[in-house]
Amino acid sequence: MKTLTSLVAASVLLIGASAAQAYDFEQQTKDTLTTETASSRADAYQLGLNKLTQLQSASPRQLFNELDIFSLDADKSSTRIKDGAYVTVQERTAANGKLGYVGLVNVDVSYNEDRDSDND
């Protein structure tokens, strides 16, 4: 019986040690999404605002997929846009000389990755 108790205690310690070596690591990234070309600055700005609103109302998993984040160890449900997202407008000229405007949606994103201590 004493051997069984010792074996169970050793197993619990080993399991605990393995679990203690895994931890969450917060990953942060910046991304800029570009809207389609509009004929005016106001239209491009509105397209950018619409895209930002869509991102802010998306679920964490939708946001992870929309931003094309690549991470094998990511916890997709932890994805979020940090405060400070903003929209700018960029003027562009096509090869044919036609002027157009695009909205640029700038976001800081964070998500957690599950890491083992030996992966550092």
MIKETI-228749 format. One record per atom (N, C-alpha, C, O): residue number from 0; chain; atom name; y, x, z. Coordinates in nm, 4 decimals, always signed. Last residue first. Layout:
ATOM  doza  kemar  lumnu        yy        xx        zz
ATOM   NUM      A     CA         Y         X         Z
...
REM end
This chain:
ATOM  doza  kemar  lumnu        yy        xx        zz
ATOM   119      A      N   +2.8532   +1.1132   -2.5863
ATOM   119      A     CA   +2.9927   +1.1572   -2.5843
ATOM   119      A      C   +3.0163   +1.2804   -2.6657
ATOM   119      A      O   +3.1292   +1.3289   -2.6731
ATOM   118      A      N   +2.5983   +1.0251   -2.5547
ATOM   118      A     CA   +2.6556   +1.0123   -2.6884
ATOM   118      A      C   +2.7977   +1.0655   -2.6955
ATOM   118      A      O   +2.8578   +1.0629   -2.8030
ATOM   117      A      N   +2.5120   +1.0233   -2.2936
ATOM   117      A     CA   +2.4761   +1.1407   -2.3715
ATOM   117      A      C   +2.5252   +1.1344   -2.5160
ATOM   117      A      O   +2.4986   +1.2261   -2.5935
ATOM   116      A      N   +2.5903   +0.7772   -2.1968
ATOM   116      A     CA   +2.6668   +0.8947   -2.1530
ATOM   116      A      C   +2.6309   +1.0197   -2.2323
ATOM   116      A      O   +2.7106   +1.1134   -2.2383
ATOM   115      A      N   +2.6074   +0.5333   -2.4519
ATOM   115      A     CA   +2.5275   +0.6066   -2.3548
ATOM   115      A      C   +2.6048   +0.7312   -2.3190
ATOM   115      A      O   +2.6776   +0.7853   -2.4022
ATOM   114      A      N   +2.8173   +0.2490   -2.5031
ATOM   114      A     CA   +2.7840   +0.3890   -2.5243
ATOM   114      A      C   +2.6903   +0.4396   -2.4162
ATOM   114      A      O   +2.6943   +0.3931   -2.3023
ATOM   113      A      N   +2.9409   -0.0159   -2.6668
ATOM   113      A     CA   +2.8420   +0.0193   -2.5669
ATOM   113      A      C   +2.7975   +0.1613   -2.5970
ATOM   113      A      O   +2.7458   +0.1894   -2.7051
ATOM   112      A      N   +3.2842   -0.0722   -2.7130
ATOM   112      A     CA   +3.1606   -0.0178   -2.7669
ATOM   112      A      C   +3.0687   +0.0127   -2.6496
ATOM   112      A      O   +3.1133   +0.0613   -2.5457
ATOM   111      A      N   +3.5293   -0.3275   -2.7440
ATOM   111      A     CA   +3.4449   -0.2410   -2.6621
ATOM   111      A      C   +3.3240   -0.1939   -2.7412
ATOM   111      A      O   +3.2695   -0.2662   -2.8246
ATOM   110      A      N   +3.8471   -0.3234   -2.9088
ATOM   110      A     CA   +3.7138   -0.3801   -2.8897
ATOM   110      A      C   +3.6334   -0.2804   -2.8077
ATOM   110      A      O   +3.6667   -0.1619   -2.8030
ATOM   109      A      N   +4.1744   -0.3944   -3.0353
ATOM   109      A     CA   +4.0845   -0.3245   -2.9436
ATOM   109      A      C   +3.9522   -0.3994   -2.9368
ATOM   109      A      O   +3.9457   -0.5208   -2.9561
ATOM   108      A      N   +4.4370   -0.3347   -3.2667
ATOM   108      A     CA   +4.3157   -0.4074   -3.2301
ATOM   108      A      C   +4.2369   -0.3251   -3.1297
ATOM   108      A      O   +4.2327   -0.2023   -3.1375
ATOM   107      A      N   +4.7513   -0.3980   -3.3854
ATOM   107      A     CA   +4.6736   -0.3054   -3.3033
ATOM   107      A      C   +4.5571   -0.3863   -3.2502
ATOM   107      A      O   +4.5762   -0.4945   -3.1948
ATOM   106      A      N   +4.8756   -0.4782   -3.7114
ATOM   106      A     CA   +4.8127   -0.5166   -3.5845
ATOM   106      A      C   +4.7487   -0.3957   -3.5169
ATOM   106      A      O   +4.6990   -0.3043   -3.5827
ATOM   105      A      N   +5.0852   -0.5977   -3.9558
ATOM   105      A     CA   +5.0516   -0.4782   -3.8783
ATOM   105      A      C   +4.9988   -0.5192   -3.7420
ATOM   105      A      O   +5.0678   -0.5867   -3.6656
ATOM   104      A      N   +5.0938   -0.7179   -4.2679
ATOM   104      A     CA   +5.0650   -0.7625   -4.1316
ATOM   104      A      C   +5.0112   -0.6419   -4.0553
ATOM   104      A      O   +4.9041   -0.5904   -4.0870
ATOM   103      A      N   +5.3190   -0.7412   -4.5208
ATOM   103      A     CA   +5.2318   -0.6454   -4.4530
ATOM   103      A      C   +5.2165   -0.6887   -4.3079
ATOM   103      A      O   +5.3146   -0.6955   -4.2338
ATOM   102      A      N   +5.3647   -0.9212   -4.8185
ATOM   102      A     CA   +5.3756   -0.9194   -4.6737
ATOM   102      A      C   +5.2761   -0.8197   -4.6176
ATOM   102      A      O   +5.1614   -0.8144   -4.6620
ATOM   101      A      N   +5.5228   -0.8101   -5.1172
ATOM   101      A     CA   +5.4010   -0.8379   -5.0418
ATOM   101      A      C   +5.4335   -0.8360   -4.8930
ATOM   101      A      O   +5.5186   -0.7595   -4.8475
ATOM   100      A      N   +5.6916   -0.8892   -5.4208
ATOM   100      A     CA   +5.6984   -0.8605   -5.2778
ATOM   100      A      C   +5.5645   -0.8944   -5.2129
ATOM   100      A      O   +5.5005   -0.9935   -5.2479
ATOM    99      A      N   +5.7990   -0.7568   -5.7413
ATOM    99      A     CA   +5.7255   -0.8494   -5.6558
ATOM    99      A      C   +5.7344   -0.8034   -5.5115
ATOM    99      A      O   +5.7792   -0.6922   -5.4833
ATOM    98      A      N   +5.9196   -0.7107   -6.0717
ATOM    98      A     CA   +5.9386   -0.6926   -5.9290
ATOM    98      A      C   +5.8604   -0.7979   -5.8510
ATOM    98      A      O   +5.8562   -0.9145   -5.8903
ATOM    97      A      N   +5.7909   -0.5610   -6.3614
ATOM    97      A     CA   +5.8144   -0.6856   -6.2892
ATOM    97      A      C   +5.8171   -0.6589   -6.1387
ATOM    97      A      O   +5.7282   -0.5929   -6.0850
ATOM    96      A      N   +5.7157   -0.3370   -6.5020
ATOM    96      A     CA   +5.8538   -0.3454   -6.4562
ATOM    96      A      C   +5.8863   -0.4707   -6.3773
ATOM    96      A      O   +5.9990   -0.4856   -6.3302
ATOM    95      A      N   +5.4520   -0.3049   -6.5585
ATOM    95      A     CA   +5.5319   -0.3698   -6.6632
ATOM    95      A      C   +5.6782   -0.3872   -6.6219
ATOM    95      A      O   +5.7569   -0.4451   -6.6967
ATOM    94      A      N   +5.3533   -0.2061   -6.3218
ATOM    94      A     CA   +5.3638   -0.1147   -6.4365
ATOM    94      A      C   +5.4494   -0.1730   -6.5484
ATOM    94      A      O   +5.5120   -0.0989   -6.6242
ATOM    93      A      N   +5.5580   -0.3567   -6.0632
ATOM    93      A     CA   +5.4353   -0.3420   -6.1414
ATOM    93      A      C   +5.4607   -0.2471   -6.2589
ATOM    93      A      O   +5.5748   -0.2133   -6.2900
ATOM    92      A      N   +5.7052   -0.2715   -5.7645
ATOM    92      A     CA   +5.7302   -0.2901   -5.9072
ATOM    92      A      C   +5.6004   -0.2625   -5.9817
ATOM    92      A      O   +5.5400   -0.1566   -5.9649
ATOM    91      A      N   +5.7624   -0.4174   -5.4459
ATOM    91      A     CA   +5.6782   -0.3407   -5.5386
ATOM    91      A      C   +5.7185   -0.3717   -5.6820
ATOM    91      A      O   +5.7598   -0.4829   -5.7149
ATOM    90      A      N   +5.8671   -0.4214   -5.1120
ATOM    90      A     CA   +5.9016   -0.4490   -5.2516
ATOM    90      A      C   +5.8161   -0.3590   -5.3398
ATOM    90      A      O   +5.7996   -0.2402   -5.3123
ATOM    89      A      N   +5.7272   -0.5598   -4.8229
ATOM    89      A     CA   +5.7409   -0.4417   -4.9083
ATOM    89      A      C   +5.7688   -0.4864   -5.0509
ATOM    89      A      O   +5.7036   -0.5765   -5.1036
ATOM    88      A      N   +5.7935   -0.6783   -4.5015
ATOM    88      A     CA   +5.7838   -0.7091   -4.6445
ATOM    88      A      C   +5.8083   -0.5807   -4.7221
ATOM    88      A      O   +5.8986   -0.5033   -4.6905
ATOM    87      A      N   +5.6062   -0.7152   -4.1950
ATOM    87      A     CA   +5.7150   -0.6593   -4.2746
ATOM    87      A      C   +5.6925   -0.7002   -4.4200
ATOM    87      A      O   +5.5860   -0.7504   -4.4560
ATOM    86      A      N   +5.5152   -0.8405   -3.8800
ATOM    86      A     CA   +5.5092   -0.8566   -4.0256
ATOM    86      A      C   +5.6306   -0.7883   -4.0874
ATOM    86      A      O   +5.7429   -0.8018   -4.0386
ATOM    85      A      N   +5.3207   -0.7383   -3.5892
ATOM    85      A     CA   +5.4430   -0.7750   -3.6599
ATOM    85      A      C   +5.4199   -0.7783   -3.8110
ATOM    85      A      O   +5.3205   -0.7270   -3.8623
ATOM    84      A      N   +5.1996   -0.7225   -3.2522
ATOM    84      A     CA   +5.1729   -0.7374   -3.3962
ATOM    84      A      C   +5.3018   -0.7827   -3.4649
ATOM    84      A      O   +5.3818   -0.8559   -3.4067
ATOM    83      A      N   +5.2322   -0.7092   -2.9781
ATOM    83      A     CA   +5.3159   -0.6235   -3.0611
ATOM    83      A      C   +5.2864   -0.6303   -3.2090
ATOM    83      A      O   +5.3420   -0.5519   -3.2858
ATOM    82      A      N   +4.9202   -0.7121   -2.8016
ATOM    82      A     CA   +5.0589   -0.7554   -2.8169
ATOM    82      A      C   +5.1342   -0.6580   -2.9063
ATOM    82      A      O   +5.1035   -0.5388   -2.9096
ATOM    81      A      N   +4.6121   -0.6804   -2.9886
ATOM    81      A     CA   +4.6998   -0.6472   -2.8772
ATOM    81      A      C   +4.8402   -0.6999   -2.9053
ATOM    81      A      O   +4.8744   -0.7289   -3.0199
ATOM    80      A      N   +4.3485   -0.8824   -3.0719
ATOM    80      A     CA   +4.4728   -0.8239   -3.1200
ATOM    80      A      C   +4.5607   -0.7999   -2.9985
ATOM    80      A      O   +4.5807   -0.8892   -2.9161
ATOM    79      A      N   +4.0040   -0.8085   -2.9947
ATOM    79      A     CA   +4.1289   -0.8821   -2.9741
ATOM    79      A      C   +4.2454   -0.8069   -3.0357
ATOM    79      A      O   +4.2422   -0.6846   -3.0499
ATOM    78      A      N   +3.6576   -0.8222   -2.9336
ATOM    78      A     CA   +3.7646   -0.7882   -3.0271
ATOM    78      A      C   +3.8879   -0.8734   -3.0007
ATOM    78      A      O   +3.8782   -0.9952   -2.9861
ATOM    77      A      N   +3.4330   -0.8831   -2.7932
ATOM    77      A     CA   +3.5449   -0.8272   -2.7166
ATOM    77      A      C   +3.6656   -0.7950   -2.8049
ATOM    77      A      O   +3.7663   -0.7452   -2.7547
ATOM    76      A      N   +3.2290   -0.9599   -2.9552
ATOM    76      A     CA   +3.2938   -1.0654   -2.8778
ATOM    76      A      C   +3.4111   -1.0138   -2.7944
ATOM    76      A      O   +3.4814   -1.0930   -2.7315
ATOM    75      A      N   +3.1214   -0.7249   -3.0539
ATOM    75      A     CA   +3.2107   -0.8034   -3.1397
ATOM    75      A      C   +3.2872   -0.9097   -3.0615
ATOM    75      A      O   +3.3990   -0.9454   -3.0988
ATOM    74      A      N   +3.0851   -0.4348   -2.9360
ATOM    74      A     CA   +3.0666   -0.5677   -2.8778
ATOM    74      A      C   +3.1675   -0.6575   -2.9506
ATOM    74      A      O   +3.2844   -0.6644   -2.9127
ATOM    73      A      N   +2.9520   -0.1763   -3.1423
ATOM    73      A     CA   +3.0618   -0.2627   -3.0997
ATOM    73      A      C   +3.0125   -0.3920   -3.0375
ATOM    73      A      O   +2.9127   -0.4502   -3.0799
ATOM    72      A      N   +2.7859   +0.0133   -3.2490
ATOM    72      A     CA   +2.7742   -0.0120   -3.1059
ATOM    72      A      C   +2.8783   -0.1107   -3.0538
ATOM    72      A      O   +2.8916   -0.1271   -2.9325
ATOM    71      A      N   +2.8534   +0.0423   -3.5137
ATOM    71      A     CA   +2.7189   -0.0045   -3.4826
ATOM    71      A      C   +2.7038   -0.0453   -3.3365
ATOM    71      A      O   +2.6193   -0.1285   -3.3033
ATOM    70      A      N   +3.1393   -0.0481   -3.6705
ATOM    70      A     CA   +3.0899   +0.0181   -3.5506
ATOM    70      A      C   +2.9544   -0.0413   -3.5173
ATOM    70      A      O   +2.9424   -0.1619   -3.4953
ATOM    69      A      N   +3.4041   -0.1206   -3.8607
ATOM    69      A     CA   +3.2679   -0.0699   -3.8724
ATOM    69      A      C   +3.2328   +0.0064   -3.7454
ATOM    69      A      O   +3.2896   +0.1119   -3.7168
ATOM    68      A      N   +3.5951   -0.4009   -3.9326
ATOM    68      A     CA   +3.5702   -0.2935   -3.8365
ATOM    68      A      C   +3.4256   -0.2504   -3.8517
ATOM    68      A      O   +3.3352   -0.3338   -3.8551
ATOM    67      A      N   +3.7268   -0.5900   -4.1012
ATOM    67      A     CA   +3.6279   -0.4943   -4.1531
ATOM    67      A      C   +3.6087   -0.3742   -4.0615
ATOM    67      A      O   +3.6064   -0.2599   -4.1072
ATOM    66      A      N   +3.8802   -0.7936   -4.0123
ATOM    66      A     CA   +3.9432   -0.6618   -4.0152
ATOM    66      A      C   +3.8487   -0.5522   -4.0633
ATOM    66      A      O   +3.8858   -0.4349   -4.0659
ATOM    65      A      N   +3.6990   -1.0024   -4.0173
ATOM    65      A     CA   +3.8170   -1.0086   -4.1037
ATOM    65      A      C   +3.8822   -0.8711   -4.1189
ATOM    65      A      O   +3.9330   -0.8370   -4.2257
ATOM    64      A      N   +3.5166   -0.9320   -3.8136
ATOM    64      A     CA   +3.4740   -0.9350   -3.9539
ATOM    64      A      C   +3.5931   -0.9316   -4.0495
ATOM    64      A      O   +3.5876   -0.8641   -4.1523
ATOM    63      A      N   +3.6802   -0.9528   -3.5858
ATOM    63      A     CA   +3.6046   -0.8298   -3.6115
ATOM    63      A      C   +3.5661   -0.8224   -3.7591
ATOM    63      A      O   +3.5815   -0.7178   -3.8222
ATOM    62      A      N   +3.7592   -1.2210   -3.6082
ATOM    62      A     CA   +3.8580   -1.1144   -3.6164
ATOM    62      A      C   +3.7911   -0.9813   -3.6503
ATOM    62      A      O   +3.8405   -0.9061   -3.7343
ATOM    61      A      N   +3.5187   -1.3504   -3.5630
ATOM    61      A     CA   +3.5861   -1.3675   -3.6917
ATOM    61      A      C   +3.6872   -1.2555   -3.7137
ATOM    61      A      O   +3.6993   -1.2021   -3.8240
ATOM    60      A      N   +3.4774   -1.2675   -3.2949
ATOM    60      A     CA   +3.3816   -1.2289   -3.4002
ATOM    60      A      C   +3.4431   -1.2427   -3.5396
ATOM    60      A      O   +3.4223   -1.1566   -3.6251
ATOM    59      A      N   +3.7011   -1.3859   -3.1602
ATOM    59      A     CA   +3.6811   -1.2408   -3.1622
ATOM    59      A      C   +3.5851   -1.1942   -3.2726
ATOM    59      A      O   +3.6098   -1.0920   -3.3366
ATOM    58      A      N   +3.8448   -1.6395   -3.3769
ATOM    58      A     CA   +3.7581   -1.5994   -3.2661
ATOM    58      A      C   +3.7414   -1.4477   -3.2710
ATOM    58      A      O   +3.7652   -1.3867   -3.3752
ATOM    57      A      N   +4.1921   -1.6667   -3.4673
ATOM    57      A     CA   +4.0514   -1.6431   -3.4999
ATOM    57      A      C   +3.9728   -1.6085   -3.3737
ATOM    57      A      O   +4.0274   -1.5555   -3.2770
ATOM    56      A      N   +4.4590   -1.6769   -3.4166
ATOM    56      A     CA   +4.3807   -1.7941   -3.3763
ATOM    56      A      C   +4.2308   -1.7771   -3.4057
ATOM    56      A      O   +4.1514   -1.8649   -3.3720
ATOM    55      A      N   +4.5526   -1.4389   -3.5205
ATOM    55      A     CA   +4.5698   -1.4640   -3.3782
ATOM    55      A      C   +4.4886   -1.5834   -3.3290
ATOM    55      A      O   +4.4534   -1.5897   -3.2112
ATOM    54      A      N   +4.4987   -1.4712   -3.7936
ATOM    54      A     CA   +4.4293   -1.3680   -3.7167
ATOM    54      A      C   +4.4358   -1.3961   -3.5672
ATOM    54      A      O   +4.3369   -1.3794   -3.4957
ATOM    53      A      N   +4.6786   -1.6804   -3.8551
ATOM    53      A     CA   +4.5344   -1.6981   -3.8760
ATOM    53      A      C   +4.4554   -1.5968   -3.7936
ATOM    53      A      O   +4.3559   -1.6325   -3.7306
ATOM    52      A      N   +4.9202   -1.5515   -3.8019
ATOM    52      A     CA   +4.8826   -1.6695   -3.7238
ATOM    52      A      C   +4.7331   -1.6957   -3.7351
ATOM    52      A      O   +4.6681   -1.7294   -3.6362
ATOM    51      A      N   +4.9110   -1.3585   -4.0049
ATOM    51      A     CA   +4.9127   -1.3178   -3.8646
ATOM    51      A      C   +4.8715   -1.4336   -3.7739
ATOM    51      A      O   +4.7955   -1.4140   -3.6791
ATOM    50      A      N   +4.9236   -1.5234   -4.2310
ATOM    50      A     CA   +4.8064   -1.4385   -4.2096
ATOM    50      A      C   +4.7982   -1.3945   -4.0630
ATOM    50      A      O   +4.6900   -1.3936   -4.0043
ATOM    49      A      N   +5.1780   -1.6379   -4.1981
ATOM    49      A     CA   +5.0595   -1.7243   -4.2035
ATOM    49      A      C   +4.9329   -1.6441   -4.1741
ATOM    49      A      O   +4.8452   -1.6905   -4.1013
ATOM    48      A      N   +5.3362   -1.4070   -4.2156
ATOM    48      A     CA   +5.3322   -1.4842   -4.0908
ATOM    48      A      C   +5.2095   -1.5751   -4.0856
ATOM    48      A      O   +5.1450   -1.5876   -3.9815
ATOM    47      A      N   +5.2864   -1.3404   -4.4861
ATOM    47      A     CA   +5.2498   -1.2494   -4.3780
ATOM    47      A      C   +5.2400   -1.3204   -4.2442
ATOM    47      A      O   +5.1464   -1.2970   -4.1678
ATOM    46      A      N   +5.3985   -1.5617   -4.6143
ATOM    46      A     CA   +5.2561   -1.5320   -4.6334
ATOM    46      A      C   +5.2053   -1.4397   -4.5227
ATOM    46      A      O   +5.0948   -1.4581   -4.4715
ATOM    45      A      N   +5.6642   -1.5229   -4.5323
ATOM    45      A     CA   +5.5909   -1.6414   -4.4875
ATOM    45      A      C   +5.4404   -1.6231   -4.5038
ATOM    45      A      O   +5.3631   -1.6642   -4.4172
ATOM    44      A      N   +5.7232   -1.2875   -4.6721
ATOM    44      A     CA   +5.7302   -1.2895   -4.5258
ATOM    44      A      C   +5.6510   -1.4082   -4.4706
ATOM    44      A      O   +5.5784   -1.3939   -4.3722
ATOM    43      A      N   +5.7011   -1.3788   -4.9333
ATOM    43      A     CA   +5.6104   -1.2746   -4.8859
ATOM    43      A      C   +5.6079   -1.2702   -4.7333
ATOM    43      A      O   +5.5023   -1.2513   -4.6730
ATOM    42      A      N   +5.9142   -1.5638   -4.9393
ATOM    42      A     CA   +5.7769   -1.6098   -4.9610
ATOM    42      A      C   +5.6752   -1.5074   -4.9090
ATOM    42      A      O   +5.5750   -1.5447   -4.8480
ATOM    41      A      N   +6.1307   -1.3899   -4.8965
ATOM    41      A     CA   +6.1044   -1.4997   -4.8025
ATOM    41      A      C   +5.9612   -1.5504   -4.8163
ATOM    41      A      O   +5.8946   -1.5769   -4.7162
ATOM    40      A      N   +6.1249   -1.2255   -5.1222
ATOM    40      A     CA   +6.1025   -1.1685   -4.9889
ATOM    40      A      C   +6.0634   -1.2779   -4.8895
ATOM    40      A      O   +5.9729   -1.2592   -4.8082
ATOM    39      A      N   +5.9433   -1.3708   -5.4021
ATOM    39      A     CA   +6.0634   -1.3482   -5.3208
ATOM    39      A      C   +6.0256   -1.2877   -5.1861
ATOM    39      A      O   +5.9111   -1.2968   -5.1417
ATOM    38      A      N   +5.6999   -1.3890   -5.5274
ATOM    38      A     CA   +5.8172   -1.3661   -5.6127
ATOM    38      A      C   +5.9449   -1.3427   -5.5330
ATOM    38      A      O   +6.0452   -1.2993   -5.5896
ATOM    37      A      N   +5.4213   -1.2017   -5.3928
ATOM    37      A     CA   +5.5059   -1.3208   -5.4012
ATOM    37      A      C   +5.6306   -1.2858   -5.4832
ATOM    37      A      O   +5.6617   -1.1687   -5.5050
ATOM    36      A      N   +5.0877   -1.0877   -5.3854
ATOM    36      A     CA   +5.2258   -1.0670   -5.4294
ATOM    36      A      C   +5.2978   -1.2011   -5.4418
ATOM    36      A      O   +5.2437   -1.2990   -5.4932
ATOM    35      A      N   +4.8929   -1.1361   -5.0839
ATOM    35      A     CA   +4.9088   -1.1348   -5.2299
ATOM    35      A      C   +5.0575   -1.1217   -5.2627
ATOM    35      A      O   +5.1427   -1.1427   -5.1764
ATOM    34      A      N   +4.9241   -0.9061   -4.8044
ATOM    34      A     CA   +4.9103   -1.0384   -4.8650
ATOM    34      A      C   +4.9138   -1.0250   -5.0173
ATOM    34      A      O   +4.9350   -0.9164   -5.0713
ATOM    33      A      N   +4.7471   -0.6598   -4.6284
ATOM    33      A     CA   +4.8454   -0.6897   -4.7323
ATOM    33      A      C   +4.8184   -0.8274   -4.7905
ATOM    33      A      O   +4.7044   -0.8615   -4.8221
ATOM    32      A      N   +4.7212   -0.5323   -4.3021
ATOM    32      A     CA   +4.6662   -0.6192   -4.4060
ATOM    32      A      C   +4.7783   -0.6562   -4.5011
ATOM    32      A      O   +4.8912   -0.6810   -4.4588
ATOM    31      A      N   +4.6611   -0.2549   -4.1180
ATOM    31      A     CA   +4.7658   -0.3232   -4.1932
ATOM    31      A      C   +4.6993   -0.4015   -4.3039
ATOM    31      A      O   +4.6300   -0.3455   -4.3888
ATOM    30      A      N   +4.5647   -0.1509   -3.7918
ATOM    30      A     CA   +4.5293   -0.1976   -3.9251
ATOM    30      A      C   +4.6509   -0.2645   -3.9875
ATOM    30      A      O   +4.7333   -0.3236   -3.9176
ATOM    29      A      N   +4.4458   +0.0721   -3.5451
ATOM    29      A     CA   +4.5595   +0.0051   -3.6083
ATOM    29      A      C   +4.5145   -0.0372   -3.7478
ATOM    29      A      O   +4.4364   +0.0320   -3.8131
ATOM    28      A      N   +4.2271   +0.0582   -3.2610
ATOM    28      A     CA   +4.2559   +0.0950   -3.3988
ATOM    28      A      C   +4.3781   +0.0175   -3.4468
ATOM    28      A      O   +4.4093   -0.0896   -3.3948
ATOM    27      A      N   +4.0318   +0.1575   -2.9858
ATOM    27      A     CA   +4.1545   +0.0982   -3.0370
ATOM    27      A      C   +4.1794   +0.1483   -3.1777
ATOM    27      A      O   +4.1560   +0.2650   -3.2094
ATOM    26      A      N   +3.7663   +0.0916   -2.7642
ATOM    26      A     CA   +3.8079   +0.1543   -2.8893
ATOM    26      A      C   +3.9351   +0.0833   -2.9357
ATOM    26      A      O   +3.9445   -0.0391   -2.9256
ATOM    25      A      N   +3.6404   +0.1424   -2.4521
ATOM    25      A     CA   +3.7359   +0.0644   -2.5301
ATOM    25      A      C   +3.7847   +0.1465   -2.6488
ATOM    25      A      O   +3.8373   +0.2567   -2.6332
ATOM    24      A      N   +3.3110   +0.1477   -2.3687
ATOM    24      A     CA   +3.4185   +0.2363   -2.4082
ATOM    24      A      C   +3.5141   +0.1548   -2.4934
ATOM    24      A      O   +3.4738   +0.1026   -2.5973
ATOM    23      A      N   +3.0805   +0.0834   -2.1145
ATOM    23      A     CA   +3.1658   +0.0297   -2.2205
ATOM    23      A      C   +3.2812   +0.1263   -2.2435
ATOM    23      A      O   +3.3404   +0.1790   -2.1493
ATOM    22      A      N   +2.7750   +0.2719   -2.0629
ATOM    22      A     CA   +2.9045   +0.2192   -2.0216
ATOM    22      A      C   +2.9795   +0.1652   -2.1429
ATOM    22      A      O   +2.9471   +0.1964   -2.2575
ATOM    21      A      N   +2.4779   +0.4057   -1.9224
ATOM    21      A     CA   +2.5412   +0.3285   -2.0295
ATOM    21      A      C   +2.6742   +0.2734   -1.9778
ATOM    21      A      O   +2.6842   +0.2330   -1.8619
ATOM    20      A      N   +2.3824   +0.5166   -1.6933
ATOM    20      A     CA   +2.4275   +0.6081   -1.7972
ATOM    20      A      C   +2.4905   +0.5357   -1.9156
ATOM    20      A      O   +2.5510   +0.6002   -2.0013
ATOM    19      A      N   +2.2858   +0.3147   -1.5355
ATOM    19      A     CA   +2.4118   +0.3762   -1.4954
ATOM    19      A      C   +2.4659   +0.4692   -1.6028
ATOM    19      A      O   +2.5855   +0.4983   -1.6031
ATOM    18      A      N   +2.0406   +0.2622   -1.6482
ATOM    18      A     CA   +2.1481   +0.1655   -1.6688
ATOM    18      A      C   +2.2830   +0.2263   -1.6342
ATOM    18      A      O   +2.3838   +0.1933   -1.6966
ATOM    17      A      N   +1.8991   +0.4843   -1.5528
ATOM    17      A     CA   +1.9153   +0.4637   -1.6970
ATOM    17      A      C   +2.0306   +0.3691   -1.7253
ATOM    17      A      O   +2.1097   +0.3930   -1.8165
ATOM    16      A      N   +1.9090   +0.4408   -1.2762
ATOM    16      A     CA   +1.9701   +0.5617   -1.3319
ATOM    16      A      C   +1.9928   +0.5466   -1.4817
ATOM    16      A      O   +2.0953   +0.5915   -1.5330
ATOM    15      A      N   +1.7614   +0.2011   -1.2560
ATOM    15      A     CA   +1.9019   +0.2054   -1.2166
ATOM    15      A      C   +1.9738   +0.3254   -1.2749
ATOM    15      A      O   +2.0882   +0.3133   -1.3188
ATOM    14      A      N   +1.5108   +0.2947   -1.3345
ATOM    14      A     CA   +1.5776   +0.1893   -1.4129
ATOM    14      A      C   +1.7267   +0.1900   -1.3827
ATOM    14      A      O   +1.8089   +0.1804   -1.4738
ATOM    13      A      N   +1.4624   +0.4770   -1.1255
ATOM    13      A     CA   +1.4683   +0.5220   -1.2648
ATOM    13      A      C   +1.5400   +0.4210   -1.3539
ATOM    13      A      O   +1.6207   +0.4587   -1.4389
ATOM    12      A      N   +1.4596   +0.3065   -0.9010
ATOM    12      A     CA   +1.5571   +0.4151   -0.9112
ATOM    12      A      C   +1.5719   +0.4646   -1.0543
ATOM    12      A      O   +1.6834   +0.4912   -1.0991
ATOM    11      A      N   +1.2402   +0.1460   -0.9622
ATOM    11      A     CA   +1.3727   +0.0847   -0.9478
ATOM    11      A      C   +1.4809   +0.1917   -0.9606
ATOM    11      A      O   +1.5833   +0.1685   -1.0249
ATOM    10      A      N   +1.0371   +0.3386   -0.9535
ATOM    10      A     CA   +1.0649   +0.2658   -1.0777
ATOM    10      A      C   +1.2043   +0.2050   -1.0742
ATOM    10      A      O   +1.2779   +0.2119   -1.1726
ATOM     9      A      N   +1.0408   +0.4118   -0.6830
ATOM     9      A     CA   +1.0716   +0.5116   -0.7850
ATOM     9      A      C   +1.1062   +0.4448   -0.9176
ATOM     9      A      O   +1.1966   +0.4908   -0.9873
ATOM     8      A      N   +0.9597   +0.1683   -0.5683
ATOM     8      A     CA   +1.0905   +0.2249   -0.5346
ATOM     8      A      C   +1.1327   +0.3274   -0.6392
ATOM     8      A      O   +1.2489   +0.3296   -0.6799
ATOM     7      A      N   +0.7000   +0.1456   -0.6733
ATOM     7      A     CA   +0.8009   +0.0430   -0.7035
ATOM     7      A      C   +0.9417   +0.0985   -0.6778
ATOM     7      A      O   +1.0324   +0.0769   -0.7582
ATOM     6      A      N   +0.5827   +0.3724   -0.5531
ATOM     6      A     CA   +0.5866   +0.3587   -0.6988
ATOM     6      A      C   +0.6928   +0.2581   -0.7410
ATOM     6      A      O   +0.7678   +0.2834   -0.8352
ATOM     5      A      N   +0.6019   +0.3107   -0.2825
ATOM     5      A     CA   +0.6694   +0.4297   -0.3345
ATOM     5      A      C   +0.6851   +0.4223   -0.4855
ATOM     5      A      O   +0.7886   +0.4612   -0.5397
ATOM     4      A      N   +0.4373   +0.0853   -0.2759
ATOM     4      A     CA   +0.5771   +0.0739   -0.2364
ATOM     4      A      C   +0.6573   +0.1914   -0.2902
ATOM     4      A      O   +0.7691   +0.1733   -0.3384
ATOM     3      A      N   +0.1932   +0.2057   -0.3487
ATOM     3      A     CA   +0.2505   +0.0995   -0.4313
ATOM     3      A      C   +0.3988   +0.0829   -0.4014
ATOM     3      A      O   +0.4785   +0.0677   -0.4941
ATOM     2      A      N   +0.1533   +0.3782   -0.1315
ATOM     2      A     CA   +0.1681   +0.4336   -0.2659
ATOM     2      A      C   +0.2326   +0.3319   -0.3596
ATOM     2      A      O   +0.3174   +0.3680   -0.4412
ATOM     1      A      N   +0.1177   +0.1974   +0.0747
ATOM     1      A     CA   +0.2311   +0.2883   +0.0813
ATOM     1      A      C   +0.2589   +0.3491   -0.0564
ATOM     1      A      O   +0.3746   +0.3691   -0.0935
ATOM     0      A      N   -0.1193   +0.0818   +0.0000
ATOM     0      A     CA   +0.0000   +0.0000   +0.0000
ATOM     0      A      C   +0.1257   +0.0862   +0.0000
ATOM     0      A      O   +0.2256   +0.0542   -0.0644
REM end
